[in-house]
Amino acid sequence: MFKKALALVAAMLVTLTAYAAGADLRADHPSTYVVKKGDTLWSISARFLKKPWLWPEIWDVNQQVYNPHLIYPGDVLQLGGDNRLRVAQHPMEEANPIPAIPLDRIAPFLHDLRVMNSSDLARTPYVVASEEDQPRAVEGQYVYARGLNGAPGQRFAVARPTHVYRLYGPGERPHPLEVGHLLNSDVDVVQGPWQEDFRNDNMWGRGAEIGTEVEIIGTVQVLRGGDPATTLLTNAKMEVRPGDRLLPVDDQPYDPTFWPHPARSIPPYARVLAFTNGMDSDSTEGPMSVVALSAGSADGVNNGTTFSIFHPGDEITDDVAGDSRKRSFGPHVQLPAEFIGHAMVFRTFEHVSYALVMDGIRPVQVGDELQVPE
């Protein structure tokens, strides 16, 4: 047992040494750097490290600042010759520590959105009607729900299904009219409660469903049990309608710290599935944009997992090797994938993850592939 423990410790030391060796400081780094408001740990690391996702492995701090996540504006970083970063000075006045990544970019995806298994979601309680049989309910009105087994006073989150995530196989693609208003591309819009709008299914292909995204739009409190149960809409950011689902309230605070680390393995289908601002599958995204990835916790992805994004190479015809009198009839050649940038996961679900594009030299496109960062 003791020998096994020694072997395990030795293996861990070798791993950490390999990380540190691969996380060298850039040749043009200064000797010191003063942390400024607006900095993030990633932005500082990207400025000075060749591989910024490895900063936790080489970030070394002194005793008064023992947590590398608690770096403050005014701190003086020493960039030593041994490829380590040290905090040489800590500000006297208390200040807010700088985050690992810009939290304002990801806040809505931490609090308002979830991706669930569609069959599980179909079994959740749902809104069947509103007070006085109104088509919509606003704050302060009664909302009637079926399938709700809650005690009086218990709270539930009101969730609206927004998108169905799908993986498309070779030769399949979503219909161009089936794109959403929030997360788009290979995502089918739920046009009404649980009714997806498919056109020419045989032509376009339905794809394999990997989850349904829901948006939290309000909270209800149970007043009386029964079927339907009577609830009070205590807050809502939009009107509640029949078909909206009721889920347990998630009161757990989200951890704002993220430890970047390279992905250990890549599922063969891992790629950029969708992103937030594009209105069609031809749209692109740049750094500090949120993207949805077709890999999740079931694939070994967790918070902080960092991927390299590559755009698949085109398949072309080698006219040089072919018959010069018959252009475009030569042998087919697959061009290599081109590096785009890096993305770090900040929230995972079973088969889908949300990630932030941290840097890039070209715009990210839907269908770009994920690889282990080098």
Sine and cosine of phi, psi and omega as CSV:
sin_phi,cos_phi,sin_psi,cos_psi,sin_omega,cos_omega
0.00,0.00,-0.68,0.73,0.00,-1.00
-0.89,0.45,-0.64,0.77,0.00,-1.00
-0.91,0.41,-0.61,0.79,0.03,-1.00
-0.90,0.44,-0.65,0.76,0.00,-1.00
-0.90,0.43,-0.67,0.74,0.04,-1.00
-0.88,0.47,-0.66,0.75,0.01,-1.00
-0.90,0.44,-0.64,0.77,0.02,-1.00
-0.90,0.43,-0.72,0.70,0.02,-1.00
-0.88,0.48,-0.68,0.73,0.01,-1.00
-0.88,0.48,-0.66,0.75,0.01,-1.00
-0.90,0.44,-0.64,0.77,0.02,-1.00
-0.91,0.42,-0.65,0.76,0.01,-1.00
-0.90,0.43,-0.65,0.76,0.04,-1.00
-0.88,0.47,-0.67,0.74,0.00,-1.00
-0.88,0.47,-0.73,0.68,-0.01,-1.00
-0.91,0.42,-0.61,0.79,0.03,-1.00
-0.90,0.44,-0.64,0.77,0.02,-1.00
-0.90,0.43,-0.66,0.75,0.04,-1.00
-0.87,0.49,-0.75,0.66,-0.05,-1.00
-0.89,0.46,-0.62,0.79,0.01,-1.00
-0.92,0.40,-0.51,0.86,-0.02,-1.00
-1.00,0.04,-0.09,1.00,-0.09,-1.00
-0.94,-0.35,0.72,0.69,-0.07,-1.00
-0.91,0.42,0.47,-0.88,0.14,-0.99
-0.95,0.31,0.52,-0.86,0.06,-1.00
-0.91,0.42,0.48,-0.88,-0.08,-1.00
-0.91,0.42,-0.46,0.89,-0.07,-1.00
-0.99,-0.11,0.32,0.95,-0.05,-1.00
-0.95,0.32,0.56,-0.83,0.07,-1.00
-0.98,0.21,0.10,-0.99,0.00,-1.00
-0.98,0.20,-0.49,0.87,0.03,-1.00
-0.64,-0.77,0.33,-0.94,0.07,-1.00
-0.55,-0.83,0.74,-0.68,0.04,-1.00
-1.00,-0.08,0.85,-0.53,-0.02,-1.00
-0.92,0.39,0.73,-0.69,-0.04,-1.00
-0.90,-0.43,0.39,-0.92,0.10,-1.00
-0.89,0.46,0.72,-0.69,-0.06,-1.00
0.98,-0.18,-0.26,0.97,0.08,-1.00
-0.93,0.37,0.40,-0.92,0.22,-0.98
-0.77,-0.63,0.33,-0.95,0.02,-1.00
-0.87,0.49,-0.59,0.81,0.01,-1.00
-0.92,0.38,-0.69,0.72,-0.05,-1.00
-0.90,0.44,-0.61,0.79,0.05,-1.00
-0.92,0.40,-0.71,0.70,-0.02,-1.00
-0.90,0.44,-0.65,0.76,0.00,-1.00
-0.91,0.41,-0.44,0.90,-0.01,-1.00
-0.97,0.25,-0.53,0.85,-0.15,-0.99
-0.89,-0.45,-0.33,0.94,-0.06,-1.00
-0.96,-0.28,0.56,-0.83,0.06,-1.00
-0.94,0.33,-0.51,0.86,0.02,-1.00
-0.78,-0.63,1.00,0.04,-0.15,-0.99
-0.89,0.45,-0.40,0.92,-0.01,-1.00
-0.94,0.33,-0.12,0.99,0.02,-1.00
-0.99,-0.16,0.21,0.98,-0.09,-1.00
-0.87,0.50,-0.54,0.84,0.01,-1.00
-0.88,0.47,-0.42,0.91,-0.05,-1.00
-0.98,0.22,-0.36,0.93,-0.06,-1.00
-0.83,-0.56,0.02,1.00,-0.01,-1.00
-0.98,0.22,0.90,-0.43,-0.06,-1.00
-0.88,-0.48,0.77,-0.63,-0.04,-1.00
-0.82,-0.57,0.34,-0.94,-0.03,-1.00
-0.99,0.12,-0.06,-1.00,-0.17,-0.98
-0.92,0.38,-0.56,0.83,-0.07,-1.00
-0.97,0.23,-0.30,0.96,0.09,-1.00
-0.79,-0.61,0.99,0.10,-0.16,-0.99
-1.00,0.04,-0.22,0.98,-0.04,-1.00
-0.96,-0.29,0.89,-0.45,-0.03,-1.00
-0.90,0.43,-0.25,0.97,0.08,-1.00
-0.99,0.14,-0.21,0.98,-0.03,-1.00
-0.96,-0.28,0.93,0.37,0.11,-0.99
-0.97,-0.23,0.74,-0.67,-0.17,-0.99
-0.92,-0.40,0.47,-0.88,0.16,-0.99
-0.82,0.57,0.73,-0.68,-0.06,-1.00
0.98,-0.20,-0.33,0.95,0.08,-1.00
-0.87,0.49,0.61,-0.79,0.07,-1.00
-0.97,-0.26,0.89,-0.47,0.02,-1.00
-1.00,-0.05,0.76,-0.64,0.12,-0.99
-0.99,-0.13,0.81,-0.58,0.00,-1.00
-0.98,-0.22,1.00,-0.09,-0.19,-0.98
-0.98,0.18,0.21,-0.98,0.00,-1.00
-0.96,0.29,-0.20,0.98,0.01,-1.00
-1.00,-0.08,0.36,0.93,0.04,-1.00
0.89,0.45,0.58,0.82,0.05,-1.00
-0.79,-0.61,0.51,-0.86,0.05,-1.00
-0.97,-0.23,0.73,-0.68,0.00,-1.00
-0.76,-0.65,0.58,-0.82,0.11,-0.99
-1.00,0.07,0.92,-0.38,-0.05,-1.00
-1.00,-0.01,-0.37,0.93,-0.08,-1.00
-0.53,-0.85,0.65,-0.76,0.03,-1.00
-0.89,-0.45,0.72,-0.70,-0.03,-1.00
-0.89,0.47,0.55,-0.83,-0.02,-1.00
-0.96,0.29,-0.59,0.80,-0.03,-1.00
-0.99,0.11,0.62,-0.78,0.02,-1.00
-0.93,0.36,0.67,-0.74,0.00,-1.00
-0.57,-0.82,0.18,-0.98,0.04,-1.00
-0.98,0.20,0.76,-0.65,0.01,-1.00
-0.92,0.39,0.46,-0.89,0.03,-1.00
-0.98,0.22,0.58,-0.82,-0.04,-1.00
-0.99,0.13,0.22,-0.98,0.07,-1.00
-0.93,0.37,-0.65,0.76,0.04,-1.00
-0.67,-0.74,0.29,-0.96,0.00,-1.00
-0.93,0.38,0.97,-0.26,-0.11,-0.99
-0.92,0.39,-0.44,0.90,-0.01,-1.00
-0.90,0.43,-0.39,0.92,0.00,-1.00
-0.96,0.27,-0.44,0.90,-0.14,-0.99
-0.91,-0.42,-0.07,1.00,-0.09,-1.00
-0.80,0.60,-0.74,0.67,-0.02,-1.00
-0.87,0.49,-0.50,0.87,-0.04,-1.00
-0.99,0.15,-0.27,0.96,0.08,-1.00
-1.00,0.09,-0.53,0.85,-0.16,-0.99
-0.95,-0.31,-0.59,0.81,-0.24,-0.97
-0.97,-0.25,-0.24,0.97,-0.11,-0.99
-0.84,-0.55,0.57,-0.82,0.10,-0.99
-0.64,-0.77,0.44,-0.90,0.13,-0.99
-0.88,-0.48,0.83,-0.56,-0.10,-1.00
-0.83,-0.57,0.37,-0.93,0.17,-0.98
-0.90,0.44,0.78,-0.63,-0.13,-0.99
-0.89,0.45,-0.61,0.80,0.01,-1.00
-0.92,0.38,-0.60,0.80,0.07,-1.00
-0.92,0.40,-0.66,0.75,-0.02,-1.00
-0.90,0.44,-0.58,0.81,-0.02,-1.00
-0.91,0.41,-0.32,0.95,0.00,-1.00
-1.00,-0.10,0.04,1.00,-0.02,-1.00
-0.99,0.16,0.39,-0.92,0.07,-1.00
-0.86,0.51,0.41,-0.91,-0.05,-1.00
-0.61,-0.79,0.42,-0.91,0.06,-1.00
-0.96,0.26,0.78,-0.63,-0.01,-1.00
-0.94,-0.34,-0.42,0.91,-0.02,-1.00
-0.24,-0.97,0.23,-0.97,0.03,-1.00
-0.86,-0.50,0.15,-0.99,-0.01,-1.00
-0.82,0.58,0.71,-0.71,0.02,-1.00
0.84,0.54,0.47,0.88,0.05,-1.00
0.84,0.55,0.56,0.83,0.08,-1.00
-0.96,0.29,0.53,-0.85,-0.01,-1.00
-0.93,0.36,-0.40,0.92,-0.01,-1.00
-0.70,-0.71,0.46,-0.89,0.05,-1.00
-0.87,-0.50,0.59,-0.81,0.07,-1.00
-0.87,-0.50,0.11,-0.99,-0.02,-1.00
-0.79,0.61,0.68,-0.73,0.04,-1.00
1.00,-0.03,-0.09,1.00,0.01,-1.00
-0.98,-0.20,0.34,-0.94,0.06,-1.00
-0.97,0.24,0.58,-0.82,0.10,-0.99
-0.76,-0.65,0.76,-0.64,-0.05,-1.00
-0.98,-0.22,0.72,-0.69,-0.12,-0.99
-0.77,-0.64,0.59,-0.81,0.07,-1.00
-0.97,-0.25,0.53,-0.85,0.04,-1.00
0.97,0.25,0.26,0.97,-0.07,-1.00
-1.00,-0.10,0.90,-0.43,0.04,-1.00
-0.96,-0.29,0.93,0.37,-0.01,-1.00
-0.87,-0.49,0.53,-0.85,0.04,-1.00
-0.99,0.13,0.47,-0.88,0.05,-1.00
-0.80,0.60,0.73,-0.68,-0.03,-1.00
0.99,-0.12,-0.31,0.95,-0.02,-1.00
-0.95,0.30,0.61,-0.79,-0.02,-1.00
-0.97,-0.24,0.52,-0.86,0.07,-1.00
-0.68,-0.73,0.54,-0.84,0.07,-1.00
-1.00,0.08,0.65,-0.76,0.07,-1.00
-1.00,-0.04,0.84,-0.54,-0.08,-1.00
-0.84,-0.54,0.67,-0.74,0.02,-1.00
-0.91,-0.41,0.86,-0.51,0.08,-1.00
-0.88,0.47,0.74,-0.67,-0.06,-1.00
-0.87,-0.49,-0.61,0.80,-0.08,-1.00
-0.51,-0.86,0.50,-0.86,0.13,-0.99
-0.93,-0.36,0.88,-0.48,0.03,-1.00
-0.99,0.12,0.71,-0.70,-0.01,-1.00
-0.70,-0.72,0.54,-0.84,0.15,-0.99
-0.97,-0.22,0.77,-0.64,-0.02,-1.00
-0.96,-0.26,0.69,-0.72,-0.01,-1.00
-0.99,0.10,-0.02,-1.00,0.01,-1.00
-0.84,0.54,0.75,-0.66,0.02,-1.00
0.99,0.10,-0.13,0.99,0.03,-1.00
-0.98,-0.19,0.50,-0.87,0.07,-1.00
-0.37,-0.93,0.47,-0.88,0.03,-1.00
-0.95,0.32,0.48,-0.88,0.08,-1.00
-0.89,0.46,0.66,-0.76,-0.06,-1.00
-0.88,0.48,-0.36,0.93,0.02,-1.00
-1.00,0.06,-0.14,0.99,-0.04,-1.00
-0.99,-0.14,0.89,0.46,0.07,-1.00
-0.83,-0.56,0.42,-0.91,-0.13,-0.99
-0.99,-0.15,-0.02,-1.00,-0.03,-1.00
-0.97,-0.23,-0.14,0.99,-0.02,-1.00
-0.87,-0.49,-0.86,0.50,0.11,-0.99
-0.88,-0.47,0.84,-0.55,-0.24,-0.97
-0.86,-0.51,-0.04,-1.00,0.06,-1.00
0.99,-0.10,-0.90,-0.43,-0.04,-1.00
-0.98,0.19,0.75,0.66,-0.06,-1.00
-0.73,-0.68,0.81,-0.59,0.01,-1.00
-1.00,-0.01,0.76,-0.65,0.01,-1.00
-0.95,0.31,0.69,-0.73,0.17,-0.99
-1.00,0.08,0.98,-0.18,-0.11,-0.99
-0.92,0.40,-0.62,0.79,0.06,-1.00
-0.66,-0.75,0.02,-1.00,0.00,-1.00
-0.83,0.56,0.96,-0.29,0.12,-0.99
0.92,0.40,0.47,0.88,0.08,-1.00
-0.78,-0.62,0.95,-0.30,0.03,-1.00
-1.00,0.04,0.54,-0.84,-0.05,-1.00
-0.99,-0.14,0.98,-0.18,0.02,-1.00
-0.96,-0.28,0.65,-0.76,0.05,-1.00
-0.79,-0.61,0.74,-0.67,0.05,-1.00
0.80,0.60,0.81,0.59,-0.07,-1.00
-0.83,0.56,-0.65,0.76,-0.05,-1.00
-0.90,0.44,-0.49,0.87,-0.03,-1.00
-0.99,0.15,-0.67,0.74,-0.17,-0.99
-0.99,-0.10,-0.46,0.89,-0.03,-1.00
1.00,0.07,0.64,-0.77,-0.07,-1.00
-1.00,0.01,-0.41,0.91,-0.05,-1.00
0.98,0.21,0.10,-1.00,0.01,-1.00
-0.98,-0.19,0.85,-0.53,-0.04,-1.00
-0.95,0.31,0.76,-0.65,0.00,-1.00
-0.84,-0.54,0.10,0.99,0.06,-1.00
0.43,-0.90,0.37,-0.93,0.06,-1.00
-0.88,-0.48,0.78,-0.63,0.05,-1.00
-1.00,0.06,0.68,-0.74,0.08,-1.00
-0.82,-0.58,0.51,-0.86,0.04,-1.00
-0.93,-0.37,0.77,-0.63,0.06,-1.00
-0.97,0.23,0.88,-0.48,-0.09,-1.00
-0.90,-0.44,-0.06,1.00,0.01,-1.00
0.05,-1.00,-0.14,-0.99,0.00,-1.00
-0.63,-0.78,0.65,-0.76,0.09,-1.00
-0.87,-0.50,0.39,-0.92,0.07,-1.00
-0.84,-0.54,0.75,-0.66,-0.04,-1.00
-0.94,0.34,0.77,-0.64,0.08,-1.00
-0.97,-0.23,-0.74,0.67,0.00,-1.00
-0.64,-0.77,0.61,-0.80,0.06,-1.00
-0.98,0.21,-0.14,-0.99,-0.01,-1.00
0.89,-0.45,-0.01,-1.00,0.02,-1.00
-0.73,-0.69,0.99,-0.12,0.15,0.99
-0.99,0.14,0.42,-0.91,0.10,-1.00
-1.00,0.06,0.44,-0.90,0.02,-1.00
-0.98,-0.19,0.81,-0.59,0.03,-1.00
-0.78,-0.63,0.34,-0.94,0.05,-1.00
-0.93,-0.36,0.80,-0.61,0.03,-1.00
-0.97,0.22,0.98,-0.22,-0.12,-0.99
-0.99,0.11,-0.50,0.87,0.10,-0.99
-0.38,-0.92,0.49,-0.87,-0.02,-1.00
-0.33,-0.94,0.66,-0.75,0.06,-1.00
-1.00,-0.08,-0.09,1.00,0.14,-0.99
-0.41,-0.91,0.22,-0.98,-0.02,-1.00
-0.91,0.40,0.62,-0.79,0.00,-1.00
-1.00,-0.08,0.65,-0.76,-0.08,-1.00
-0.73,-0.69,0.30,-0.95,0.08,-1.00
-0.84,0.54,0.65,-0.76,-0.05,-1.00
0.98,-0.22,-0.36,0.93,0.09,-1.00
-0.91,0.42,0.58,-0.82,-0.10,-0.99
-0.98,-0.18,0.42,-0.91,0.03,-1.00
-0.92,-0.40,0.82,-0.57,-0.05,-1.00
-0.83,-0.56,0.35,-0.94,0.10,-0.99
-0.85,0.52,0.61,-0.79,0.05,-1.00
-0.95,0.31,0.75,-0.66,0.04,-1.00
-0.99,-0.13,0.99,-0.12,-0.02,-1.00
-1.00,-0.06,0.02,1.00,-0.03,-1.00
-0.95,0.30,0.80,-0.60,0.05,-1.00
-0.93,0.38,0.58,-0.82,0.00,-1.00
-1.00,0.07,0.65,-0.76,0.02,-1.00
-0.95,0.30,0.89,-0.46,-0.04,-1.00
-0.99,0.15,0.05,1.00,-0.03,-1.00
-0.98,-0.20,0.63,-0.78,-0.01,-1.00
-0.70,-0.72,0.75,-0.66,0.03,-1.00
-0.98,-0.21,0.97,-0.23,0.02,-1.00
-0.88,0.47,0.69,-0.73,0.08,-1.00
-0.46,-0.89,0.54,-0.84,-0.04,-1.00
-0.93,0.38,0.56,-0.83,0.09,-1.00
-0.87,0.49,0.68,-0.74,-0.03,-1.00
-0.98,0.18,-0.57,0.82,0.03,-1.00
-0.47,-0.88,0.28,-0.96,-0.06,-1.00
-0.81,-0.58,0.85,-0.53,0.12,-0.99
-0.88,0.47,0.52,-0.85,-0.05,-1.00
-0.89,0.45,-0.36,0.93,-0.04,-1.00
-0.98,-0.20,0.16,0.99,-0.09,-1.00
-0.96,0.29,0.84,-0.54,0.00,-1.00
-0.35,-0.94,0.08,-1.00,0.09,-1.00
-0.97,0.25,0.88,-0.47,-0.10,-1.00
-1.00,-0.03,-0.60,0.80,-0.08,-1.00
-0.22,-0.98,0.25,-0.97,0.14,-0.99
-0.56,-0.83,0.08,-1.00,-0.32,-0.95
-0.99,0.12,-0.60,0.80,-0.20,-0.98
-0.97,-0.23,-0.27,0.96,-0.03,-1.00
-0.96,0.30,0.61,-0.79,0.00,-1.00
-0.98,-0.18,-0.06,1.00,0.08,-1.00
-0.42,-0.91,0.10,-0.99,-0.10,-0.99
-0.95,0.32,-0.13,0.99,0.04,-1.00
-1.00,-0.06,-0.02,1.00,-0.02,-1.00
-0.96,0.29,0.27,-0.96,-0.01,-1.00
-0.72,-0.69,0.27,-0.96,0.02,-1.00
-0.71,-0.71,0.39,-0.92,0.03,-1.00
-0.86,-0.51,-0.20,-0.98,0.00,-1.00
-0.85,0.53,0.51,-0.86,-0.01,-1.00
0.93,0.36,0.39,0.92,0.10,-0.99
-0.97,-0.26,0.52,-0.85,0.03,-1.00
-1.00,-0.01,0.72,-0.69,0.05,-1.00
-0.80,-0.60,0.45,-0.89,0.13,-0.99
-0.99,-0.17,0.71,-0.71,-0.04,-1.00
-0.91,-0.40,0.57,-0.82,-0.01,-1.00
-1.00,0.01,0.79,0.62,0.10,-1.00
-0.44,-0.90,0.68,-0.74,-0.07,-1.00
-0.64,-0.77,-0.38,-0.92,-0.09,-1.00
-0.87,0.48,-0.54,0.84,0.03,-1.00
-0.92,0.40,-0.29,0.96,0.01,-1.00
-0.98,-0.21,0.17,0.98,0.02,-1.00
1.00,0.08,0.22,0.98,0.02,-1.00
-1.00,0.02,0.71,-0.70,0.06,-1.00
-0.67,-0.74,0.07,-1.00,-0.02,-1.00
-0.86,0.51,0.74,-0.67,-0.02,-1.00
0.99,-0.12,-0.26,0.97,0.03,-1.00
-0.84,0.53,0.80,-0.60,-0.06,-1.00
-0.92,-0.40,0.76,-0.65,0.00,-1.00
-0.90,-0.45,0.45,-0.89,0.30,-0.96
-1.00,-0.03,0.65,-0.76,0.01,-1.00
-0.97,-0.25,0.76,-0.65,0.03,-1.00
-0.81,-0.59,0.65,-0.76,0.10,-0.99
-1.00,0.02,0.81,-0.58,-0.04,-1.00
-0.85,0.52,0.64,-0.77,0.05,-1.00
-0.95,0.31,0.51,-0.86,0.01,-1.00
-0.97,0.24,0.42,-0.91,0.15,-0.99
-1.00,-0.08,0.86,-0.51,-0.07,-1.00
-0.86,-0.50,0.17,-0.99,0.08,-1.00
-0.98,-0.20,0.79,-0.62,0.02,-1.00
-1.00,0.10,1.00,-0.03,-0.01,-1.00
-0.94,0.33,-0.40,0.92,0.00,-1.00
-0.93,0.38,-0.68,0.74,-0.02,-1.00
-0.98,0.18,-0.26,0.96,-0.03,-1.00
-1.00,-0.03,-0.20,-0.98,0.01,-1.00
-0.97,0.23,0.88,-0.47,-0.07,-1.00
-0.89,0.45,-0.33,0.94,0.01,-1.00
-1.00,0.08,-0.14,0.99,-0.01,-1.00
-0.77,-0.63,0.99,0.14,0.01,-1.00
-0.89,0.45,0.53,-0.85,0.03,-1.00
0.93,0.36,0.22,0.98,0.06,-1.00
-0.91,-0.42,0.22,0.98,0.01,-1.00
-0.98,0.19,-0.03,-1.00,0.02,-1.00
-0.91,0.41,0.52,-0.86,0.00,-1.00
-0.99,0.11,0.65,-0.76,-0.02,-1.00
-0.78,-0.63,0.74,-0.67,0.05,-1.00
-1.00,-0.05,0.89,-0.45,0.02,-1.00
-0.96,0.28,0.49,-0.87,0.00,-1.00
-0.93,0.36,0.42,-0.91,0.05,-1.00
-0.93,0.37,0.51,-0.86,-0.02,-1.00
-0.94,-0.34,0.71,-0.70,0.00,-1.00
-0.91,0.40,0.69,-0.72,-0.01,-1.00
-0.93,-0.37,-0.76,0.65,-0.05,-1.00
0.16,-0.99,-0.34,-0.94,-0.01,-1.00
-0.83,-0.56,0.52,-0.86,0.08,-1.00
-0.72,-0.70,0.66,-0.75,0.01,-1.00
-0.89,-0.45,0.78,-0.63,-0.02,-1.00
-0.96,0.28,0.72,-0.70,0.06,-1.00
-0.84,-0.54,-0.14,0.99,0.10,-1.00
-0.39,-0.92,0.70,-0.71,-0.07,-1.00
-0.85,-0.53,0.49,-0.87,0.18,-0.98
-0.78,-0.62,-0.14,-0.99,-0.15,-0.99
-0.88,0.47,-0.76,0.65,-0.06,-1.00
-0.81,-0.59,0.11,0.99,-0.02,-1.00
-0.71,-0.70,0.58,-0.81,0.08,-1.00
-0.73,-0.68,0.49,-0.87,0.18,-0.98
-0.99,-0.16,0.70,-0.72,-0.01,-1.00
-0.68,-0.73,0.40,-0.92,0.05,-1.00
-0.95,-0.31,0.79,-0.61,0.07,-1.00
-0.95,0.32,0.90,-0.43,-0.15,-0.99
-1.00,0.04,-0.58,0.81,-0.01,-1.00
-0.35,-0.94,0.22,-0.97,0.01,-1.00
-0.06,-1.00,0.45,-0.89,0.06,-1.00
-0.95,-0.32,-0.18,0.98,0.09,-1.00
-0.60,-0.80,0.37,-0.93,0.03,-1.00
-0.91,0.42,0.57,-0.82,0.05,-1.00
-0.99,0.16,0.64,-0.77,0.04,-1.00
-0.84,-0.55,0.46,-0.89,0.10,-1.00
-0.88,0.48,0.71,-0.71,-0.02,-1.00
0.99,-0.10,-0.12,0.99,0.07,-1.00
-0.88,0.47,0.56,-0.83,-0.11,-0.99
-1.00,0.00,0.44,-0.90,0.05,-1.00
-0.96,-0.27,0.69,-0.73,0.04,-1.00
-0.70,-0.71,0.28,-0.96,0.08,-1.00
-0.92,0.39,0.77,-0.64,0.00,-1.00
-0.92,0.39,0.62,-0.78,-0.02,-1.00
-0.98,-0.21,0.00,0.00,0.00,0.00
